Amino acid sequence: PEEVEDASEPTKRDRSHLESTLKLNEDKPADDFSGVLQRLRKIYHSSIKPLEQSYRYNELRQHEITDGEITSKPMVLFLGPWSVGKSSMINYLLGLDDTPYQLYTGAEPTTSEFTVIMHGPKLKTIEGIVMAADSARSFSPLEKFGQNFLEKLIGIEVPHKLLERVTFVDTPGIIENRKQQERGYPFNDVCQWFIDRADLIFVVFDPTKLDVGLELEMLFRQLKGRESQIRIILNKADSLATQELMRVYGALFWSLAPLINVTEPPRVYVSSFWPHEYHPDTHKDLFLKEEISLLEDLNQVIENRMENKIAFIRQHAIRVRIHALLVDRYLQTYKDKMTFFSDGELVFRDIVEDPDKFFIFKSILAKTNVSKFDLPNREAYKDFFGINPITSFKLLSQQCSYMGGCFLEKIEKAITRELPDLLGSIGLGKKPNILSCDITGCGETPKNRYRKP
């Protein structure tokens, strides 16, 4: 009889905590933020995009914001070495196990595609080429990574309550000894595209495979500046005895410490994210508590999606403004150095090679409220001006029109007033359906809701 018991299916864990923490049983209508989104789109198109296009910001950072991106749901990105349980974790959160649409999992590297799991009325798979062609989705900019990549991009639509509010992205596992070119597309660039847009980044580890190699180091370099979005997950925790688990936890911190230089280390969740019961004689209560707190974290991101979206657009606007100020400064310096007899090419090469000699970056810090941590890399401007001749730009002072005002003033107004005001208009007790255009004005300044009528 014992043998029969071994052959039986492992028992499944109760899922009620998933339902309750992620509020999957609630029938309340989703908050209607259409008015805020309309206003956000308007600010972006009228105050940020003109400067972005005029100074070709997209060629510096490869980051174009589409309307699909402004209106998209929060995105949760799963990263980490191969076979650490990323796909199993998504299957578990969405209850896809033993359904035709469960993500394929196994001990060998299985996910070779970037898989986007999103909401749809019925289960269906969408080819990457189709996803990139649909401008209403936020994935059209991925076309620039080429056909080879689009063949490795796949979308799965699932009619699941959680996906009405969030999109999951499963990525190919990092294989330490594999060369970039073996993948046939720029893997790091694609990862960077998703990292730049993710609201939450789960970096998943397996306690038995903690080797941190070059690919993983490269990944953490790409995650710099995104520390607040990163959550480290030590998965499959019930496969180790307690004492061993403590050692592994310490080893993980030790190997990640040089890669994450922030005062506050990212939150680490220790649990086993899959549907089977925890191994006997392990800390089941601890693992369950850790899992619930991870779910609360996910829920928080979903609840704060509008605030995050506005903050993201504002961050983008700050970067665009700094870029415009820098290009303006390079151009002004070039004009000052040019004489009737100068060779423009040589003069400009001198400036690009050694911007510090001309105080280009220092002058930006001195006269404008710019943080030195937001300044782009000097080297990036060598490449940027290698493609875009300095003479193809206009000075900021010439980017004004009688009707439209000045580009610089408009973006500064968006950063200092319009976007913060929009953020303020959301805190209306988070009541569903209240954020219509009567409240935010969708164009006028938001009404002062503290003044008595």
ZAMARGU-4260 file (C-alpha; in steps of 0.2 Angstrom, whole numbers, plus 5000, padded with zeros to 4 digits):
<rodrens>
0) 5000/5000/5000 | 5014/5012/5003 | 5020/5011/4985 | 5003/5015/4979 | 5003/5031/4990
5) 5020/5036/4983 | 5013/5035/4965 | 4998/5046/4969 | 4998/5064/4964 | 5006/5076/4977
10) 4992/5085/4987 | 4988/5102/4982 | 4988/5117/4993 | 4973/5127/4998 | 4972/5143/4987
15) 4960/5153/4998 | 4973/5165/5004 | 4977/5169/4985 | 4959/5173/4982 | 4957/5184/4997
20) 4974/5194/4997 | 4972/5198/4978 | 4953/5202/4981 | 4949/5190/4966 | 4931/5186/4973
25) 4926/5205/4975 | 4913/5210/4962 | 4916/5229/4964 | 4919/5238/4948 | 4937/5242/4944
30) 4941/5261/4947 | 4938/5271/4932 | 4953/5282/4928 | 4949/5286/4910 | 4948/5305/4914
35) 4965/5305/4922 | 4972/5295/4908 | 4965/5307/4895 | 4973/5321/4904 | 4989/5312/4906
40) 4990/5309/4887 | 4986/5327/4884 | 5000/5333/4895 | 5012/5321/4887 | 5007/5325/4869
45) 5007/5344/4871 | 5021/5347/4884 | 5033/5333/4883 | 5033/5325/4866 | 5038/5341/4856
50) 5054/5343/4865 | 5057/5324/4865 | 5055/5324/4846 | 5065/5340/4843 | 5080/5334/4852
55) 5078/5316/4846 | 5078/5309/4864 | 5073/5292/4858 | 5090/5290/4849 | 5099/5293/4866
60) 5089/5281/4877 | 5078/5271/4864 | 5063/5275/4874 | 5048/5281/4865 | 5031/5282/4875
65) 5016/5276/4865 | 4998/5279/4869 | 4997/5260/4872 | 5010/5262/4886 | 5001/5277/4894
70) 4985/5267/4896 | 4993/5250/4899 | 4991/5239/4915 | 5005/5237/4928 | 5018/5225/4922
75) 5026/5212/4933 | 5042/5205/4926 | 5050/5188/4931 | 5068/5187/4929 | 5082/5175/4935
80) 5093/5160/4930 | 5085/5145/4921 | 5074/5133/4930 | 5072/5142/4946 | 5053/5141/4945
85) 5048/5157/4936 | 5035/5149/4925 | 5029/5138/4939 | 5026/5153/4950 | 5015/5161/4936
90) 5005/5145/4934 | 5002/5145/4952 | 4997/5163/4954 | 4985/5161/4940 | 4979/5143/4944
95) 4985/5137/4926 | 4991/5121/4932 | 4984/5106/4923 | 4975/5117/4911 | 4979/5117/4892
100) 4987/5134/4895 | 4999/5131/4909 | 5017/5138/4905 | 5029/5123/4901 | 5040/5120/4916
105) 5054/5107/4919 | 5072/5104/4926 | 5080/5109/4909 | 5080/5127/4902 | 5062/5127/4895
110) 5056/5145/4892 | 5066/5152/4877 | 5053/5165/4873 | 5047/5181/4881 | 5029/5176/4886
115) 5017/5190/4890 | 5002/5184/4900 | 4987/5196/4898 | 4969/5196/4900 | 4957/5191/4886
120) 4939/5184/4885 | 4945/5167/4881 | 4961/5157/4881 | 4971/5160/4866 | 4989/5162/4860
125) 4995/5177/4850 | 5011/5177/4839 | 5024/5191/4843 | 5022/5198/4826 | 5004/5201/4828
130) 5007/5209/4845 | 5020/5221/4839 | 5008/5225/4824 | 4994/5230/4836 | 4997/5249/4840
135) 4983/5248/4854 | 4994/5236/4864 | 5010/5243/4872 | 5021/5231/4863 | 5023/5239/4846
140) 5040/5247/4850 | 5047/5229/4851 | 5047/5228/4832 | 5064/5237/4832 | 5072/5221/4839
145) 5069/5212/4823 | 5060/5197/4816 | 5071/5185/4826 | 5066/5192/4842 | 5047/5193/4837
150) 5048/5175/4834 | 5053/5173/4852 | 5039/5184/4858 | 5023/5176/4862 | 5006/5182/4870
155) 4994/5172/4880 | 4977/5178/4884 | 4968/5171/4899 | 4951/5175/4906 | 4957/5178/4924
160) 4952/5191/4936 | 4969/5196/4941 | 4974/5199/4923 | 4961/5212/4922 | 4972/5223/4933
165) 4990/5217/4929 | 5001/5209/4915 | 5014/5196/4918 | 5030/5194/4908 | 5040/5178/4909
170) 5058/5179/4902 | 5070/5166/4896 | 5081/5160/4910 | 5099/5167/4911 | 5111/5154/4906
175) 5128/5159/4912 | 5139/5151/4899 | 5129/5156/4884 | 5134/5170/4872 | 5122/5184/4868
180) 5123/5180/4849 | 5118/5162/4852 | 5100/5169/4855 | 5099/5177/4838 | 5093/5194/4845
185) 5099/5207/4857 | 5094/5199/4874 | 5100/5212/4885 | 5092/5226/4875 | 5076/5217/4876
190) 5077/5214/4894 | 5081/5233/4897 | 5065/5237/4887 | 5055/5227/4899 | 5064/5233/4914
195) 5061/5251/4909 | 5042/5248/4909 | 5040/5235/4923 | 5031/5241/4939 | 5037/5226/4949
200) 5052/5215/4945 | 5053/5198/4953 | 5071/5191/4952 | 5069/5173/4956 | 5083/5161/4963
205) 5084/5143/4967 | 5093/5139/4983 | 5103/5125/4975 | 5109/5136/4960 | 5116/5152/4968
210) 5131/5155/4956 | 5132/5173/4951 | 5140/5174/4934 | 5143/5187/4921 | 5125/5187/4913
215) 5117/5189/4931 | 5130/5203/4935 | 5125/5211/4918 | 5107/5210/4923 | 5109/5218/4939
220) 5119/5232/4931 | 5103/5235/4920 | 5092/5235/4936 | 5102/5250/4943 | 5090/5264/4948
225) 5075/5252/4948 | 5079/5246/4966 | 5062/5251/4973 | 5054/5239/4960 | 5065/5224/4963
230) 5059/5210/4974 | 5071/5195/4977 | 5062/5178/4978 | 5071/5163/4986 | 5060/5150/4978
235) 5058/5131/4982 | 5063/5135/5000 | 5054/5120/5007 | 5067/5108/4998 | 5080/5112/5011
240) 5082/5109/5029 | 5080/5125/5040 | 5099/5126/5044 | 5104/5124/5026 | 5091/5137/5021
245) 5098/5150/5033 | 5115/5147/5025 | 5108/5149/5008 | 5099/5165/5013 | 5116/5172/5019
250) 5125/5166/5003 | 5112/5174/4992 | 5114/5191/5001 | 5133/5189/5000 | 5133/5186/4982
255) 5121/5200/4978 | 5128/5213/4989 | 5141/5220/4977 | 5128/5221/4963 | 5115/5231/4973
260) 5123/5246/4981 | 5109/5254/4990 | 5107/5258/5008 | 5091/5248/5009 | 5093/5230/5002
265) 5078/5224/4992 | 5065/5214/5000 | 5068/5195/4999 | 5054/5183/5000 | 5058/5165/5005
270) 5044/5152/5000 | 5039/5139/4988 | 5028/5146/4974 | 5019/5131/4967 | 5003/5122/4970
275) 5010/5107/4980 | 5010/5105/4998 | 5025/5111/5007 | 5037/5097/5012 | 5034/5090/5029
280) 5046/5096/5043 | 5049/5113/5035 | 5043/5130/5041 | 5026/5130/5033 | 5019/5144/5043
285) 5034/5155/5038 | 5032/5151/5020 | 5014/5155/5020 | 5016/5171/5028 | 5030/5176/5016
290) 5019/5171/5001 | 5005/5182/5008 | 5016/5197/5010 | 5022/5195/4992 | 5004/5195/4987
295) 5000/5210/4997 | 5015/5218/4988 | 5008/5214/4971 | 4991/5220/4976 | 4999/5237/4982
300) 5007/5239/4965 | 4990/5236/4957 | 4981/5249/4968 | 4994/5262/4965 | 4995/5260/4946
305) 4989/5277/4942 | 5001/5286/4954 | 5015/5275/4947 | 5010/5279/4929 | 5010/5298/4932
310) 5027/5297/4942 | 5034/5287/4927 | 5029/5300/4914 | 5036/5314/4926 | 5052/5304/4927
315) 5053/5303/4908 | 5049/5321/4907 | 5064/5326/4918 | 5076/5315/4908 | 5069/5323/4892
320) 5072/5341/4899 | 5090/5337/4905 | 5094/5330/4887 | 5087/5345/4879 | 5097/5357/4890
325) 5113/5347/4887 | 5110/5347/4868 | 5107/5366/4869 | 5123/5368/4879 | 5133/5358/4866
330) 5126/5368/4852 | 5129/5385/4861 | 5147/5380/4865 | 5149/5375/4846 | 5142/5392/4840
335) 5154/5401/4853 | 5169/5392/4847 | 5166/5393/4828 | 5174/5407/4818 | 5174/5411/4800
340) 5190/5400/4797 | 5186/5386/4808 | 5183/5368/4803 | 5166/5364/4810 | 5169/5345/4811
345) 5185/5348/4821 | 5178/5361/4833 | 5164/5349/4837 | 5174/5334/4839 | 5185/5343/4852
350) 5169/5347/4862 | 5162/5330/4861 | 5179/5322/4866 | 5181/5332/4881 | 5165/5341/4887
355) 5172/5344/4904 | 5185/5356/4896 | 5170/5367/4891 | 5160/5364/4907 | 5145/5357/4898
360) 5139/5345/4911 | 5144/5357/4926 | 5135/5372/4918 | 5119/5361/4918 | 5121/5357/4936
365) 5125/5375/4941 | 5110/5384/4933 | 5096/5372/4934 | 5088/5361/4947 | 5096/5345/4940
370) 5102/5331/4951 | 5120/5325/4946 | 5112/5307/4948 | 5100/5311/4933 | 5114/5316/4921
375) 5116/5304/4907 | 5133/5296/4903 | 5145/5307/4893 | 5150/5293/4882 | 5132/5291/4876
380) 5133/5309/4868 | 5148/5303/4857 | 5137/5290/4850 | 5122/5302/4849 | 5131/5316/4840
385) 5139/5303/4829 | 5122/5299/4821 | 5114/5317/4824 | 5125/5331/4818 | 5125/5346/4830
390) 5120/5358/4816 | 5103/5348/4814 | 5097/5355/4831 | 5090/5372/4836 | 5094/5381/4852
395) 5081/5380/4865 | 5078/5399/4864 | 5072/5397/4846 | 5060/5383/4851 | 5046/5395/4854
400) 5030/5401/4845 | 5018/5414/4847 | 5003/5403/4849 | 5012/5387/4857 | 5024/5395/4869
405) 5041/5389/4872 | 5045/5370/4873 | 5056/5372/4888 | 5043/5382/4898 | 5030/5369/4894
410) 5039/5354/4900 | 5045/5363/4916 | 5027/5367/4919 | 5022/5349/4916 | 5035/5343/4929
415) 5032/5356/4942 | 5014/5359/4941 | 5003/5349/4929 | 5009/5331/4934 | 5009/5334/4953
420) 4992/5342/4952 | 4986/5327/4942 | 4993/5316/4955 | 4984/5326/4969 | 4968/5324/4960
425) 4969/5305/4962 | 4969/5305/4981 | 4950/5307/4981 | 4948/5293/4994 | 4951/5281/4979
430) 4932/5280/4976 | 4928/5270/4960 | 4921/5279/4945 | 4923/5296/4953 | 4938/5302/4942
435) 4928/5309/4928 | 4932/5325/4919 | 4920/5335/4930 | 4933/5333/4944 | 4950/5333/4935
440) 4944/5346/4922 | 4953/5336/4909 | 4961/5352/4903 | 4957/5365/4916 | 4967/5366/4932
445) 4960/5354/4945 | 4947/5362/4957 | 4952/5365/4975 | 4942/5352/4983 | 4945/5359/5001
450) 4937/5375/4998 | 4919/5376/5003 | 4907/5378/4989
</rodrens>
